[in-house]
Amino acid sequence: MRIVINDDEVEKAVVSLLKHIPNNKILIDHFLDRCQEAEVDAIFDGENFHVMGVMEHIEPAGIHSGDSNAVLPAFNLTPLVVETMEYYSEKIARALDIRGLINIQFAIKDGKVYVIEANPRASRTTPFIAKAYGIPYLNIATKVMLGAAKLTEFNLEKKLDGYAIKEPVFSFNKFPGVNKELGPEMKSTGEAIRFIKDLRDPYFRQLYKERSMHLSK
């Protein structure tokens, strides 16, 4: 996956890709520059839809979600944006007629919400949200997927005093030759969780201050 910004870069990227994967197909999408990214994790049992969490990324859309720091719950999105994301998520889950977990990633540009992708499966954020809110979402989703229970049978009260930050873990010291610039291809090898009381937390403020809305190619 690559980000290109002009015709020459498109041509070079296509030639390079087809050289390594001849007779294959290439998908070209319009890229939204310098926009926010957020994601919704949810469970659908065929009747009831439950939003497990809305996470707001600190890095811009275009950085792989696995390499982004993300905050639960969203801290800077407007209520209308969050409501729109949740509305789209439910519409997609019902249209796909899934049973169980779904993760949907969004890009937000000038207040408009765009769907990046929908993954009808458990994502790496599922155990993070379960840990942050103290709810056994994986166990619940498994029972829902098997048709053994409905969402209404569980206590889904969320318990989180403050915010939880998902931090990517990189192993660049073990792979010194790897390019450390972040982009659409995932480079992290794990994740950690950090709890903060509020947005005045020094760690969060420094992290947010140093964020860049510009992407490396």
C-alpha distance (Angstrom), angle and dihedral (degrees) to the residues before:
residue distance angle dihedral
M1 . . .
R2 3.79 . .
I3 3.78 140.0 .
V4 3.80 114.6 -135.2
I5 3.79 127.7 -178.3
N6 3.83 107.2 -168.6
D7 3.81 143.0 24.4
D8 3.80 94.3 -93.1
E9 3.81 91.9 54.5
V10 3.81 90.9 46.9
E11 3.81 90.6 53.1
K12 3.80 93.7 47.0
A13 3.82 92.4 47.0
V14 3.81 93.7 48.7
V15 3.81 93.4 46.9
S16 3.80 90.9 48.2
L17 3.80 93.7 48.1
L18 3.80 94.7 47.1
K19 3.78 89.7 47.8
H20 3.80 90.0 60.5
I21 3.82 97.6 33.9
P22 3.83 106.7 28.8
N23 3.81 120.0 -168.6
N24 3.79 90.2 18.4
K25 3.80 129.8 125.2
I26 3.79 126.6 -107.9
L27 3.79 123.8 -153.4
I28 3.80 116.1 -150.6
D29 3.81 118.5 -166.1
H30 3.78 131.8 -177.9
F31 3.81 108.7 -104.4
L32 3.81 120.3 -138.1
D33 3.78 106.5 -142.8
R34 3.81 122.1 -142.2
C35 3.79 98.7 -1.4
Q36 3.77 133.1 140.0
E37 3.78 124.5 -103.0
A38 3.77 127.8 -149.6
E39 3.77 135.8 161.7
V40 3.78 140.4 -150.8
D41 3.79 125.6 -146.4
A42 3.78 115.6 -164.1
I43 3.81 146.6 159.8
F44 3.80 126.0 -133.3
D45 3.80 123.9 -171.2
G46 3.78 98.2 -175.0
E47 3.79 92.8 -90.2
N48 3.78 110.3 30.3
F49 3.80 125.7 52.5
H50 3.81 121.9 -158.2
V51 3.80 126.4 -174.3
M52 3.79 107.6 -143.2
G53 3.78 93.9 -171.2
V54 3.79 148.3 -27.6
M55 3.80 112.6 -137.1
E56 3.80 123.8 -166.5
H57 3.78 117.9 -152.0
I58 3.78 120.3 -136.2
E59 3.80 93.4 -154.6
P60 3.83 118.5 64.9
A61 3.78 127.3 -97.8
G62 3.78 107.9 -81.8
I63 3.78 94.4 53.6
H64 3.81 106.5 100.9
S65 3.80 109.6 -100.6
G66 3.80 89.6 -124.8
D67 3.80 90.1 59.3
S68 3.80 95.8 46.5
N69 3.76 129.1 95.3
A70 3.79 106.7 -126.5
V71 3.79 132.3 -168.8
L72 3.81 126.6 -143.4
P73 2.97 119.4 -125.3
A74 3.81 104.2 24.5
F75 3.79 109.7 -98.1
N76 3.81 107.3 -173.0
L77 3.80 106.3 27.5
T78 3.78 117.9 106.5
P79 3.81 118.2 -111.4
L80 3.82 88.4 -114.3
V81 3.82 92.1 55.6
V82 3.81 91.9 48.5
E83 3.81 91.0 47.0
T84 3.81 90.4 49.7
M85 3.80 92.1 49.9
E86 3.79 91.4 50.7
Y87 3.81 91.1 46.4
Y88 3.81 92.5 51.0
S89 3.81 90.4 46.0
E90 3.78 93.1 55.2
K91 3.81 92.4 45.2
I92 3.82 90.3 52.1
A93 3.81 94.1 46.0
R94 3.80 91.3 50.8
A95 3.81 92.8 44.8
L96 3.81 91.3 51.5
D97 3.82 89.6 42.9
I98 3.80 91.6 -141.4
R99 3.78 127.5 174.6
G100 3.76 113.3 -146.3
L101 3.79 132.5 0.2
I102 3.78 130.8 10.8
N103 3.80 131.6 177.4
I104 3.79 120.3 -162.2
Q105 3.80 124.4 -173.3
F106 3.78 121.7 -153.5
A107 3.79 138.3 -167.6
I108 3.80 118.3 -148.7
K109 3.80 118.4 -156.9
D110 3.83 122.4 172.4
G111 3.79 90.7 -19.2
K112 3.82 93.9 -52.5
V113 3.80 118.6 120.7
Y114 3.81 120.7 -138.0
V115 3.81 126.3 -173.8
I116 3.81 111.6 -126.9
E117 3.79 98.0 -179.4
A118 3.79 143.0 -32.4
N119 3.80 120.8 -137.9
P120 3.84 114.4 -166.6
R121 3.78 93.8 -155.4
A122 3.78 143.8 66.0
S123 3.79 111.6 -62.3
R124 3.78 129.8 -158.5
T125 3.80 87.7 -99.6
T126 3.81 93.9 61.9
P127 3.83 96.7 81.1
F128 3.81 89.1 40.3
I129 3.81 92.3 56.6
A130 3.81 91.6 42.7
K131 3.80 90.0 53.9
A132 3.80 93.6 44.7
Y133 3.81 95.5 49.5
G134 3.80 97.9 33.4
I135 3.80 93.8 -124.1
P136 3.86 122.4 130.4
Y137 3.78 93.4 -129.7
L138 3.80 95.3 162.1
N139 3.80 92.2 56.0
I140 3.79 91.1 45.2
A141 3.81 93.3 48.2
T142 3.80 91.8 48.6
K143 3.81 91.4 55.2
V144 3.80 90.4 46.6
M145 3.82 91.5 50.3
L146 3.81 91.1 50.9
G147 3.79 91.3 49.1
A148 3.79 90.1 -119.6
A149 3.80 96.0 122.7
K150 3.80 146.1 11.7
L151 3.80 125.7 -129.5
T152 3.79 90.8 -112.9
E153 3.81 89.2 68.2
F154 3.82 93.9 66.1
N155 3.79 135.9 73.5
L156 3.81 103.3 -119.6
E157 3.80 98.1 175.5
K158 3.80 108.7 143.3
K159 3.79 119.5 -134.3
L160 3.79 116.0 -164.9
D161 3.78 125.4 135.0
G162 3.79 103.0 -156.9
Y163 3.79 123.7 -24.9
A164 3.79 139.4 -38.1
I165 3.81 121.1 -142.7
K166 3.80 121.9 -153.6
E167 3.80 107.4 -145.2
P168 3.81 122.3 -165.5
V169 3.80 117.3 -132.2
F170 3.80 117.8 -144.0
S171 3.80 129.6 -164.1
F172 3.79 99.0 -159.3
N173 3.81 90.4 134.0
K174 3.81 88.8 64.1
F175 3.81 92.4 47.6
P176 3.81 105.4 40.9
G177 3.80 94.1 172.1
V178 3.81 95.0 58.3
N179 3.80 119.3 109.1
K180 3.81 106.1 -112.9
E181 3.79 96.4 -158.0
L182 3.80 111.9 114.5
G183 3.78 124.1 -130.4
P184 3.81 141.6 132.0
E185 3.82 94.5 -43.8
M186 3.81 115.3 80.3
K187 3.80 116.9 -116.1
S188 3.81 103.6 165.9
T189 3.79 119.3 102.7
G190 3.79 99.6 -159.0
E191 3.79 147.1 -9.9
A192 3.79 139.0 -118.7
I193 3.78 133.2 -161.2
R194 3.79 126.2 -131.5
F195 3.80 124.5 -173.8
I196 3.81 120.8 -150.5
K197 3.78 129.1 -176.8
D198 3.80 97.2 -138.2
L199 3.80 143.4 -19.9
R200 3.80 91.5 -85.5
D201 3.79 88.0 73.9
P202 3.86 108.5 127.8
Y203 3.81 93.7 -134.1
F204 3.80 93.2 52.5
R205 3.80 93.5 44.5
Q206 3.80 91.4 52.5
L207 3.81 92.1 45.4
Y208 3.79 92.0 50.3
K209 3.79 92.9 43.9
E210 3.81 92.7 54.4
R211 3.79 96.2 46.5
S212 3.78 117.2 119.9
M213 3.78 125.1 -149.0
H214 3.81 90.1 -161.3
L215 3.80 120.0 92.4
S216 3.76 130.1 -140.6
K217 3.79 113.4 -127.5
